[in-house]
């Protein structure tokens, strides 16, 4: 019997491990992880790479941006990424607004790396990922990681194959992190975070993005004891009291501890909760503005599911409330609706920090000091850049395609010493005439007219006389220029007179 997993039937284990060669024809990609796992027939992959529309994705949940608008946004983002430090310092509000509108899919991975500070971290630690990747790692940690690989988005093309390129890169990133932070080790909630990053960037970039999220955005979330996530649960509980008192009273009445319903939301940054279009929009804002976006999304979902008396009548106890929060209505997770509601929640960085100090003081009074000393939390891309100011070299974009030009490199212009004059200035001083500039009204042609049958010169084409040219009389439509006019009037100086004497339908320029 096939098992039901993530809203669809899982394939038979035998078909996952083996596939008949008859399923592969010459026109197939013969390298896709999905084909290796038996998805060759009647396979439908959505635009995010999920096979069969998994991860709760539906056409109604995504807002399709018109192509012309998408191209305009791409141009704007390319300009921002080329001058990232200036935009972050002088026009950060504009960067935030463009993140709220949604980062263009073609540039999302690069933008996430810049927003998180992963780009700077990578440039400042060149070769570090390769060094960690070459090490063996702790066998106990590696065993746990290997068991979790197939659980991360199993119906995405990157991760559908056991041992495929997606799972291999995911293993490399997670193993490297356990070596980079051996005191923290591996936490299962890190796997979906790393998987989302790998869908948008190479393994090395995903590793540094994971480092930034674990150390700057969500510090202490993945440490032993999960003290930081419990503390943030109390912060969410307190913010609920201010944003939605009705929901707060219901949760308090049924003794609903925040850790029961918000752990997966926060530790996975909603990547296992929302439709994929909404996940990407939430991450765009999260990496720009920090953890306050995660708090806002949690508050929106609580208010939508428990914010009216009619809904609370169906939740007479803790079990019913938990079931309701596990099955959030799709309309509340729809991309457009969710983003609008999140932007309207009155929770700022200052509110989060103020409540953090209150809850930390209460924690120390009731439970003592925290066992895990995590670094201070950075609220978004601007705070991260301010804490570790990058150099222009760190932000320089490296080209992905390098084409060697067949032309020789331009010769450098010789530097003139102080007081030394150029050749042009010397020629002017000697009185040598300079050629006048071309009249912009003239066509781009040779300004010297062909003088047919002139006594002065014979028309030439590539230094060869024109054939079949009579030598005695000029053509009736062409006036003959005398010797004196050629000596006194330069064709370059009187080019307009020469053109005016030629018929419009006759092309006498060579």
FIPARO-803267 format. One record per residue (C-alpha): residue number from 1; residue in one letter; x, y, z. Coordinates in pm, whole numbers. Example, Ala and Ser with C-alpha at 12.3 -4.5 7.8 and 13.67 -1.06 7.14 Angstrom:
2
   seq   type       px       py       pz
     1      A     1230     -450      780
     2      S     1367     -106      714
***
This chain:
510
   seq   type       px       py       pz
     1      X        0        0        0
     2      X      140      335      -98
     3      X      174      580      187
     4      X       26      929      186
     5      X      299     1192      227
     6      X      269     1573      196
     7      X      -70     1549       35
     8      X       17     1294     -236
     9      X       92      924     -262
    10      X      453      824     -231
    11      X      598      602     -499
    12      X      664      237     -435
    13      X     1005      189     -280
    14      X     1098      -54     -553
    15      X     1023      201     -825
    16      X     1221      463     -637
    17      X     1537      254     -617
    18      X     1523       98     -962
    19      X     1390      201    -1297
    20      X     1359        2    -1614
    21      X     1565      117    -1907
    22      X     1249      110    -2115
    23      X     1128      417    -1927
    24      X     1414      619    -2068
    25      X     1415      712    -2432
    26      X     1660      908    -2639
    27      X     1469     1232    -2593
    28      X     1473     1228    -2213
    29      X     1727     1424    -2012
    30      X     1886     1101    -1880
    31      X     2025     1290    -1586
    32      X     1726     1430    -1405
    33      X     1690     1307    -1049
    34      X     1316     1276    -1102
    35      X     1360     1040    -1398
    36      X     1594      818    -1201
    37      X     1320      783     -943
    38      X     1040      676    -1173
    39      X      868     1006    -1251
    40      X      917      988    -1628
    41      X      555      924    -1723
    42      X      287     1188    -1682
    43      X      518     1406    -1480
    44      X      413     1764    -1418
    45      X      667     1995    -1261
    46      X      561     2341    -1149
    47      X      772     2651    -1201
    48      X      940     2606     -865
    49      X     1062     2254     -941
    50      X      808     2055     -740
    51      X      679     1741     -909
    52      X      302     1709     -915
    53      X      252     2042     -741
    54      X      380     1925     -403
    55      X      458     2160     -112
    56      X       95     2281     -121
    57      X      161     2486     -431
    58      X     -136     2579     -649
    59      X     -183     2823     -935
    60      X     -419     3032     -721
    61      X     -164     3087     -444
    62      X       94     3259     -666
    63      X       75     3603     -822
    64      X      218     3604    -1172
    65      X      406     3925    -1245
    66      X      375     4050    -1606
    67      X      697     3991    -1806
    68      X      753     4360    -1876
    69      X      728     4442    -1505
    70      X      964     4156    -1425
    71      X     1222     4287    -1673
    72      X     1205     4633    -1518
    73      X     1257     4489    -1171
    74      X     1552     4285    -1291
    75      X     1721     4599    -1429
    76      X     1667     4778    -1098
    77      X     1803     4488     -895
    78      X     2109     4457    -1119
    79      X     2183     4823    -1057
    80      X     2142     4778     -681
    81      X     2367     4473     -670
    82      X     2635     4659     -866
    83      X     2635     4942     -608
    84      X     2520     4749     -303
    85      X     2702     4945      -34
    86      X     2569     5280     -159
    87      X     2212     5154     -179
    88      X     2222     5002      168
    89      X     2363     5317      326
    90      X     2175     5589      138
    91      X     1860     5422       -1
    92      X     1782     5134      232
    93      X     1410     5215      235
    94      X     1402     5160     -141
    95      X     1578     4825     -102
    96      X     1320     4725      160
    97      X     1033     4829      -65
    98      X     1168     4621     -354
    99      X     1209     4320     -124
   100      X      847     4361      -17
   101      X      738     4363     -381
   102      X      930     4040     -438
   103      X     1280     3978     -571
   104      X     1288     3865     -939
   105      X     1333     3486     -953
   106      X     1638     3513    -1179
   107      X     1822     3723     -919
   108      X     1678     3586     -596
   109      X     1978     3370     -506
   110      X     2227     3649     -564
   111      X     2011     3900     -376
   112      X     1970     3664      -77
   113      X     2347     3621      -60
   114      X     2400     3998      -55
   115      X     2117     4065      192
   116      X     2236     3803      440
   117      X     2598     3910      421
   118      X     2695     3568      288
   119      X     2873     3728       -8
   120      X     3107     3924      219
   121      X     3158     3624      446
   122      X     3255     3408      149
   123      X     3501     3664       12
   124      X     3663     3708      352
   125      X     3699     3331      398
   126      X     3808     3213       55
   127      X     3890     2843       48
   128      X     3727     2775      385
   129      X     3435     2576      243
   130      X     3667     2361       32
   131      X     3878     2296      339
   132      X     3575     2188      544
   133      X     3435     1986      256
   134      X     3756     1784      231
   135      X     3748     1683      598
   136      X     3583     1364      720
   137      X     3352     1499      989
   138      X     3205     1343     1303
   139      X     3060      996     1219
   140      X     2770     1042     1463
   141      X     2672     1375     1309
   142      X     2708     1239      955
   143      X     2485      943     1035
   144      X     2205     1171     1153
   145      X     2247     1398      850
   146      X     2225     1105      608
   147      X     1899      990      767
   148      X     1746     1335      719
   149      X     1845     1394      355
   150      X     1548     1218      194
   151      X     1302     1404      418
   152      X     1382     1748      278
   153      X     1134     1839        3
   154      X     1121     1482     -134
   155      X      913     1586     -436
   156      X     1140     1862     -552
   157      X     1350     1779     -858
   158      X     1672     1855     -675
   159      X     1609     1621     -382
   160      X     1385     1349     -523
   161      X     1675     1112     -592
   162      X     1856      929     -315
   163      X     2218     1010     -373
   164      X     2135     1267     -643
   165      X     2318     1595     -685
   166      X     2075     1781     -460
   167      X     2113     1544     -169
   168      X     2489     1534     -217
   169      X     2515     1913     -197
   170      X     2282     1920      103
   171      X     2504     1666      278
   172      X     2816     1872      200
   173      X     2663     2194      334
   174      X     2535     2039      657
   175      X     2857     1848      718
   176      X     3063     2164      662
   177      X     2853     2350      917
   178      X     2909     2083     1185
   179      X     3283     2126     1127
   180      X     3256     2505     1120
   181      X     3062     2514     1449
   182      X     3145     2187     1628
   183      X     3013     2320     1960
   184      X     2670     2363     1803
   185      X     2666     2055     1583
   186      X     2376     1955     1360
   187      X     2009     2029     1421
   188      X     1735     1875     1207
   189      X     1571     2213     1149
   190      X     1884     2331      966
   191      X     1822     2088      681
   192      X     1517     2262      529
   193      X     1691     2600      565
   194      X     1993     2470      374
   195      X     1769     2301      116
   196      X     1584     2625       38
   197      X     1917     2803      -11
   198      X     2046     2524     -238
   199      X     1744     2568     -465
   200      X     1873     2917     -545
   201      X     2255     2906     -525
   202      X     2561     2676     -538
   203      X     2672     2473     -239
   204      X     2942     2715     -120
   205      X     2705     3013     -131
   206      X     2436     2809       45
   207      X     2682     2721      320
   208      X     2764     3085      392
   209      X     2396     3176      372
   210      X     2325     2908      632
   211      X     2606     3042      851
   212      X     2458     3392      841
   213      X     2104     3274      921
   214      X     2224     3063     1214
   215      X     2459     3329     1354
   216      X     2297     3662     1265
   217      X     1925     3615     1205
   218      X     1836     3326     1438
   219      X     2127     3292     1683
   220      X     2094     3008     1931
   221      X     1795     2849     1755
   222      X     1984     2532     1668
   223      X     2191     2493     1986
   224      X     2141     2220     2243
   225      X     1842     2281     2471
   226      X     1666     2510     2219
   227      X     1666     2791     2475
   228      X     1660     3066     2215
   229      X     1349     2931     2042
   230      X     1175     2894     2378
   231      X     1260     3254     2461
   232      X     1123     3373     2126
   233      X      809     3171     2196
   234      X      752     3378     2506
   235      X      814     3693     2301
   236      X      552     3580     2047
   237      X      310     3507     2332
   238      X      357     3857     2474
   239      X      321     4023     2132
   240      X       -3     3828     2077
   241      X     -145     3993     2387
   242      X      -89     4335     2231
   243      X     -186     4255     1870
   244      X     -480     4019     1929
   245      X     -607     4007     2290
   246      X     -884     3760     2200
   247      X     -632     3504     2074
   248      X     -411     3562     2378
   249      X     -695     3496     2624
   250      X     -788     3174     2441
   251      X     -430     3044     2446
   252      X     -393     3138     2811
   253      X     -723     2972     2904
   254      X     -619     2637     2755
   255      X     -256     2669     2873
   256      X     -120     2655     2519
   257      X      254     2685     2549
   258      X      405     2867     2245
   259      X      662     2593     2197
   260      X      377     2359     2095
   261      X      275     2545     1781
   262      X      552     2787     1683
   263      X      867     2571     1692
   264      X      850     2450     1332
   265      X      725     2788     1212
   266      X     1025     2975     1346
   267      X     1306     2719     1322
   268      X     1227     2641      956
   269      X     1132     3002      871
   270      X      788     2877      753
   271      X      948     2677      470
   272      X      749     2366      577
   273      X      424     2551      646
   274      X      335     2795      367
   275      X      276     2749       -7
   276      X      600     2792     -194
   277      X      514     3126     -351
   278      X      447     3263       -3
   279      X      765     3105      136
   280      X      977     3294     -117
   281      X      805     3627      -46
   282      X      844     3578      330
   283      X     1214     3496      287
   284      X     1266     3805       69
   285      X     1138     4022      353
   286      X     1298     3813      629
   287      X     1650     3842      488
   288      X     1601     4217      443
   289      X     1435     4309      774
   290      X     1524     4024     1006
   291      X     1331     3813     1255
   292      X     1049     4065     1303
   293      X      905     3930      975
   294      X      890     3579     1126
   295      X      707     3718     1431
   296      X      464     3907     1207
   297      X      382     3599      999
   298      X      317     3398     1316
   299      X       89     3670     1453
   300      X     -104     3688     1124
   301      X     -167     3311     1121
   302      X     -277     3310     1486
   303      X     -511     3601     1434
   304      X     -662     3458     1115
   305      X     -725     3113     1264
   306      X     -830     3213     1618
   307      X     -923     3580     1589
   308      X    -1304     3554     1596
   309      X    -1550     3417     1853
   310      X    -1711     3193     1591
   311      X    -1381     3015     1530
   312      X    -1309     2984     1899
   313      X    -1638     2803     1955
   314      X    -1497     2511     1753
   315      X    -1186     2501     1976
   316      X    -1307     2388     2315
   317      X     -973     2252     2426
   318      X     -601     2229     2368
   319      X     -628     1939     2123
   320      X     -884     2113     1899
   321      X     -676     2431     1899
   322      X     -364     2244     1798
   323      X     -545     2066     1516
   324      X     -674     2400     1388
   325      X     -325     2552     1387
   326      X     -184     2248     1206
   327      X     -439     2286      925
   328      X     -429     2656      837
   329      X     -682     2756      575
   330      X     -522     2811      231
   331      X     -680     3152      185
   332      X     -483     3287      480
   333      X     -155     3160      333
   334      X     -217     3299      -15
   335      X       76     3512     -130
   336      X      -97     3846     -184
   337      X     -314     3826      128
   338      X      -32     3713      356
   339      X      216     3980      243
   340      X      -42     4258      288
   341      X     -132     4139      637
   342      X      232     4099      740
   343      X      316     4455      636
   344      X       26     4589      843
   345      X      120     4418     1172
   346      X      242     4690     1413
   347      X      556     4508     1535
   348      X      896     4673     1493
   349      X     1254     4579     1574
   350      X     1233     4792     1886
   351      X      923     4603     2002
   352      X     1099     4270     1959
   353      X     1411     4387     2143
   354      X     1212     4543     2427
   355      X     1013     4226     2478
   356      X     1330     4020     2449
   357      X     1483     4202     2747
   358      X     1163     4156     2950
   359      X     1141     3783     2878
   360      X     1514     3731     2932
   361      X     1488     3893     3276
   362      X     1191     3671     3361
   363      X     1378     3362     3233
   364      X     1678     3434     3456
   365      X     1452     3484     3755
   366      X     1264     3158     3706
   367      X     1523     2930     3541
   368      X     1860     3087     3592
   369      X     2115     3186     3331
   370      X     2101     3058     2975
   371      X     2330     2763     2916
   372      X     2400     2865     2557
   373      X     2555     3206     2508
   374      X     2448     3306     2158
   375      X     2573     3620     1978
   376      X     2341     3923     1959
   377      X     2071     3908     1698
   378      X     2101     4128     1390
   379      X     1776     4274     1265
   380      X     1820     4256      890
   381      X     2068     4327      615
   382      X     2149     4684      715
   383      X     2242     4586     1072
   384      X     2462     4303      944
   385      X     2646     4537      707
   386      X     2693     4795      983
   387      X     2838     4533     1220
   388      X     3090     4411      961
   389      X     3153     4689      706
   390      X     3255     4529      376
   391      X     3510     4653      129
   392      X     3435     4723     -235
   393      X     3635     4413     -325
   394      X     3410     4198     -104
   395      X     3099     4322     -287
   396      X     3242     4295     -638
   397      X     3036     4066     -860
   398      X     3238     3789    -1016
   399      X     3140     3709    -1377
   400      X     3004     3360    -1434
   401      X     3104     3357    -1804
   402      X     3440     3491    -1916
   403      X     3494     3550    -2290
   404      X     3841     3632    -2416
   405      X     3843     3909    -2675
   406      X     4040     3844    -2998
   407      X     4135     4213    -3011
   408      X     4465     4320    -2853
   409      X     4438     4513    -2527
   410      X     4428     4892    -2566
   411      X     4761     5067    -2529
   412      X     4784     5285    -2220
   413      X     4790     5656    -2281
   414      X     5136     5797    -2194
   415      X     5132     6019    -1891
   416      X     5260     6371    -1959
   417      X     5497     6523    -1714
   418      X     5414     6850    -1552
   419      X     5471     7134    -1799
   420      X     5507     6899    -2098
   421      X     5279     6967    -2396
   422      X     5115     6713    -2621
   423      X     5195     6675    -2991
   424      X     4867     6843    -3089
   425      X     4950     7150    -2884
   426      X     5299     7165    -3036
   427      X     5162     7143    -3390
   428      X     4920     7424    -3318
   429      X     5205     7637    -3190
   430      X     5404     7576    -3509
   431      X     5110     7686    -3721
   432      X     5027     7352    -3881
   433      X     4664     7361    -4001
   434      X     4427     7117    -3836
   435      X     4149     6943    -4028
   436      X     3807     7087    -3946
   437      X     3548     6869    -3777
   438      X     3292     6690    -3993
   439      X     2959     6863    -4041
   440      X     2708     6659    -3838
   441      X     2446     6712    -4109
   442      X     2649     6519    -4366
   443      X     2613     6145    -4424
   444      X     2887     5912    -4305
   445      X     3065     5882    -4642
   446      X     3393     5977    -4797
   447      X     3367     6358    -4833
   448      X     3595     6369    -5141
   449      X     3380     6371    -5463
   450      X     3472     6172    -5771
   451      X     3606     6408    -6037
   452      X     3516     6240    -6361
   453      X     3710     6361    -6670
   454      X     3884     6627    -6469
   455      X     4211     6752    -6606
   456      X     4354     6737    -6258
   457      X     4294     6376    -6157
   458      X     4127     6061    -6277
   459      X     3864     5883    -6060
   460      X     4015     5596    -5867
   461      X     3872     5291    -5692
   462      X     4125     5135    -5459
   463      X     4402     5320    -5644
   464      X     4285     5180    -5982
   465      X     4141     5400    -6262
   466      X     3771     5347    -6336
   467      X     3716     5160    -6666
   468      X     3516     5290    -6962
   469      X     3556     5655    -6861
   470      X     3562     5898    -7159
   471      X     3864     6123    -7159
   472      X     3749     6418    -7375
   473      X     3423     6563    -7248
   474      X     3263     6574    -6903
   475      X     2913     6432    -6846
   476      X     2634     6689    -6891
   477      X     2508     6665    -6533
   478      X     2851     6711    -6366
   479      X     3022     7055    -6372
   480      X     3393     7061    -6439
   481      X     3609     7199    -6164
   482      X     3902     7406    -6288
   483      X     4254     7386    -6154
   484      X     4224     7710    -5962
   485      X     3921     7590    -5767
   486      X     4105     7276    -5661
   487      X     4397     7482    -5540
   488      X     4195     7737    -5349
   489      X     3896     7537    -5226
   490      X     3945     7229    -5009
   491      X     3679     6958    -5053
   492      X     3668     6915    -4676
   493      X     3609     7286    -4623
   494      X     3349     7325    -4900
   495      X     3187     6983    -4879
   496      X     2837     7131    -4867
   497      X     2891     7310    -5201
   498      X     3012     6988    -5359
   499      X     2707     6798    -5236
   500      X     2465     7064    -5352
   501      X     2598     7038    -5710
   502      X     2516     6666    -5732
   503      X     2179     6526    -5832
   504      X     1989     6352    -5551
   505      X     1960     6028    -5744
   506      X     2327     6009    -5839
   507      X     2571     5851    -5594
   508      X     2915     5970    -5696
   509      X     3077     5896    -5359
   510      X     3305     5594    -5343
***
